[in-house]
Amino acid sequence: MKILITPRSLTRDGHKSLARLEDAGYELLFSTPGEFPSEDELIKLLPGCVGYLAGVEKISSRVLDSAGDLKVISRNGTGVDSVDLGAADRNKVQVLRAVGANARGVAELTFGHILAAVRSIPFSDAAMKDQRWERRKGFELADRTLGLIGCGMIGQQVARFALGFDMRVLACDPFADMSFKPSNRFAFNSIDGVLADSDIISLHCPPQDGGPVIDAETIEEMKDGVYIINTARANLLDERAVLAGLDSGKIAGVVIDAFDPEPPSDWTLAKHPKVVSSPHIGGFTSESVDRAVSVAVDNLLAALK
């Protein structure tokens, strides 16, 4: 009757929804407050646990093979790419997701970052704090084209924001919801079409088995002076190719909210003067956390019942 809790915000700050697990008779265990649990820490904590409310930490086959009593992993987010799903299936462990819980938070951060990048807001703020009056010319978003690679719940919300700024929006998604038709300024297209015709490209897809979505080849297909926004997963970008594109001027700017590992072991990309970065805060809002934890707890209770 034990449940392990590992998301960093929950181990550090707790959450009112966790009380529902205790009310149902479960004992809660927490990993190191505010930190990613290591593989060794998970192997130490999971034996005896029937449930696991998980963050984005890697859950390896070694971890799952050590957790003989585990019945369900409930993510407080959408992605399950950090979980060895084959090992989970072999050990008869359900893997559940809080689908859409943080979509609004990630979408709002994405659009905030777009504005910050094209208007050089972080640069301007840093210069003012250093008492330097320096200006960089930006551009307006109206009639520019935003390309979305991935158009699920997050991508659709970003599309609505962009349309509100009078942008054109192109989207590609292998599982596209063709009923999503928010405007005649929105259209689904091939990935090649999105890459070639967009002024800003925003990533909202899971990691791909074939490697990064943004690499030297795909960068070559893009417009000169393109902006790339990644609030999804770090391995969607080939860092060397992106750095080369930034240094050559092919890429005007990059936004990153997801790194691997976190914090990054190599800060080269995050420190680049044309990069705006944040420490994986897309779903880190009061509302998104509340929704995600509530859904994750619901999933645990339903599965264990």
Secondary structure by P-SEA (a helix, b strand, c coil): cbbbbccccccccccccaaaaaaabbbbbbccccccccaaaaaaccccccccccccccccaaaaaacccccbbbbccccccccaaaaaaaabbbbbbccccaaaaaaaaaaaaaaaaccaaaaaaaaaaaccbbbbbbbbcccbbbbbccccaaaaaaaaaaaaabbbbbbbbccccccccccccbbbbcaaaaaacccbbbbccccccccccccaaaaaacccbbbbbccccccccaaaaaaaaaaaccccbbbbcccccccccccccccccccccccccccccaaaaaaaaaaaaaaaaaaac
